[in-house]
Amino acid sequence: MYKQIINTIKLSVSDYEKKYNLSNMWKEPLVGIISAGDERIKILKTAVSDEHFMPFDIFPDAKSIVSFFIPFHESIVEGNIGGELASEAWAKAYVKTNDLIGEINSNISGLMGKNGYKAGKIPATHNFDAVKLISNWSHRHIACLAGLGTFGINNMLITKNGCCGRFGSIIINCELSGYFRTGGIKEKCLHKTNRNCGICQTRCTAGAWENDAYNRKLCYEQCLKNAEYHKEAGYADVCGKCLVGLPCSTREPGC
């Protein structure tokens, strides 16, 4: 079933590209699996929020969580380096990828149904507390627990294909124990391995980082500026300046 899930995710990406005549938007997705009952998931209550959902809150019959990362093509990344606001291509990629994640989850749910299982789907975004600006289900933290990457000091997850892209996840009642990652993975952030990087924080055009302190309100205000500026692309409340022009933007920086 694990291989079928991976194939479904890959086919979903290629089918979506053909459906909307898209090119040079995404690279091959990465997939990770974690047990819904893994004790490490409880850390989300302290690492993210005490109101963060547990898998069984969303899907009582949860057995496994499928996490996936859809990396942006280098051209999307490089085009977002300059200027105060997000590029048109970055905004479009954000909107299209959120829609794609919805299709991926629907296709995985269909796959589960055909094989006698069920799935609990989770939106790609806008599943956060609008006052606290903290997610009720963090796809990035789930991806970290599933072994897809480690967090940089900009709070973004660095995978073997970098940090530029979108994360999604879905909960299923299919046991995939042979594919669970039980151990940690090597730190990928250069700054955290004493290589004195920290470029990501200096890339912020909203002033949301000062002395390693993160101001969520300033960050979100910048995202809303982009949403207004790029409203023809859809609801692009995104920025991405702290992800581009970095050693870890599109690859693991050889930590």
N, C-alpha and C positions, 0 to 999 in steps of 0.2 A: 504493500500500500504506500510506503514511503516514496518509492520510485514513481508511482502513479501521481502522487501529490506534486513532486518536483516537475514531472512532465506537464501536469496541468498548469502549473504556474508559468512555466516557460512558454507553453502554447498560448496561454492567455495573453502574454505580452506580445508575441508575434502576431496573433490574430487581431489584437487591438490596433497594432501598427498598420496592418493591412486595411482594417475597417475604416480608419480615419486618415489613411494615406500619410502616415508619419514616418520620418526617417531621422536618424542621428539624434534621437531623444533619450534612449535607454541602452544600457549594456545588459549582459546576462544577469538575471537575478540570483541572489544567494538565499539559501534556505537553512533554517535551524529548527530543532525540535526540543521541547522540554516537557517533562511530565507535569500534568496539572496538579499533581500532589507533591511536587518537589518542595522540600522544606525551605529552599532558598527563596521561593516566591514571597514568603512572608516579609522579606526585607523591604518589599515595595511599600509597606505600611510606614516605614521610617525613612527610606531613601527618597520616596516621592511624596506621599501624603497618607495620613492615617485613614483617609477616606478612599484610598485606592481600592478598586475592586479586586477580589480574588477570583480565580477562574470559575469557582463554583457559584459565585454571585451571578455570573452571566449565564452559565450553563451547568445546572446541577449534576448532569451526567458526564462532566468533563473528565477526559482521560489524558489527552495530549494537547499541547499548544503548538501550532505551526507558525513560525515567525519567518518573515521574508524581507529582503532588502532589494529595492529596484534602483540600481545606480544610474545617475544621469550621464549622458554622453559627454565627453570632454568639451565639445563645442558649447554645450549649455553652460558648463562650469566656467570656462574661460570668458564667455560673453557676459558673465555677471560680476566680473572683477571691478570694472570701473564704475564711477558715478555713485550718487547717494542712494538712489532707489534701485530696486531689483530690475534686471533687464526684462524686456518683453518675453524673451525665450524662457527665462527662468520662471516667470509668472505662469506662462502657458504650461510648462512642464509640471509645475506644482498642481495646477488644476487638472490636467490630463492624468497625472499619476494618481491623484486621489480617486478619480473616476475608474481608472484601471484597477486599483486595489479593490474597489467594490465589485468589479467583474471577476477578479481572481477569487475573491471570497465566495461569490455566487457559484463559480465553476467548481471550487473545492466542495462546497455544500452539495452540489449536484453529484459530484463523484462519490461523496459519502453516501448519499441516498441510494445510488445505484448498487452500492455494496452493503447495504443494510445498516448503515451508520447515520449519525446526525451531526450537525455542526452548529455552533453558536457564533454568529457573525458580529464583528465590531467595526464601527465606522473608521475610515482612515484618519479623520481629523474631526475637530470641533466636539470632542468628547471630554471637555475640560470645564472646570469651575470658572465661570466668567468673572468672578470677583477675585478669587485667589490666583487665577491664571495658572492653575496646576491641573494636570491631566488626571482623570478618573481611571484611565487605562493607558499606561505609557507603552506604546509600541517599541520605543527605543530601549527601555529597561527590560522588557520581555526579550528583545533581540539579544541584549547583553547576556541575560541568563541562559539563553539558548545557544550561546557560544559564537555569535556572529561578530562580536567586536568588543572594544573597551571604550570608555568615555574619555574624550579630550577635555581640556580645561574650559572649553566653550560649551560644555554640556551636550555636545553632539557625539554620536557613536561612530568610532572609526572601525571600519571593516577592512578586509583584505583588498576591497575595491574602493577604499576611501570613505568619506563621510557625506559626499554629495549625492543625494537621492532621497527616497522615501521608504519608510518601514510600514509594514502591515502585519497583522496576525489574525489567526482564527482558531477557535477552540473546537476540538472534535472529541467524540466518544469512542474513538478507535485507539487501542493501545499500541504504541510504537516504541516500546521499551528498548529495543535493540539499537535505536538511533539517538537515544538521549545522551546529551553531554553532561557528565557528572563532575568534571574537574574544571579549573579555571583555564583561561587562555592568556598568552603573553601580552603584557602592556604594550599598546600601540602608540600612545601619546608621547611625543618626543620630550615635551616639557616635564611630564611626570617621571621620565627616566633620566632627569637631570641633564638634558641636552640644551636647556635654555632656549626654547622656541617661543611659545607664547604669542605667535603672530596672529592667531585667530582673534584674540581679544582686541588687538590694535586695529583689526580690520572693521570693527563695528562702527557704522556711520551714525548711530543713534546715541552714542555715549552711554550705552547700557552697562559697560564694564569699567570699573574703577578700583584699582588695587585688589584685583581678583574678586571683587564683590559684584554680583549680578543684579541688575535692576529690571525685574520682569515687566514692570509698567512701561518703562521707556522702550524696551524691546517690542512689546505688543503694540505700542503707539506707532512705531515705525512700520510694523506689519500692516496696520490699518491704513497708513498712508499709501502703502503699496497697493492695498486692496482697492482704494479709491482711484489711484492712478491707472491701474490695470483692469478696471471693472469690465472692460469689453472682453477680457479673457475668461471671465467668471469670477468667483470669489477668491482672489489670490492674496489672502492675508499672510504674506510670507515675506522674507527678506533674503536670507542666505549669504549676506556679506561676510559673516564670520566663518563660512565654510569654504570660501573660494580663495585661490591664490596661496594655498597652504601646501606643505609637504605631504599632508594627509588628505588632500581634496579628492583625489581619484585613485589613490593606492595606499597600501600600508607603507609607512615611511621608513621601513627597515630598522625598527627598534631592536 
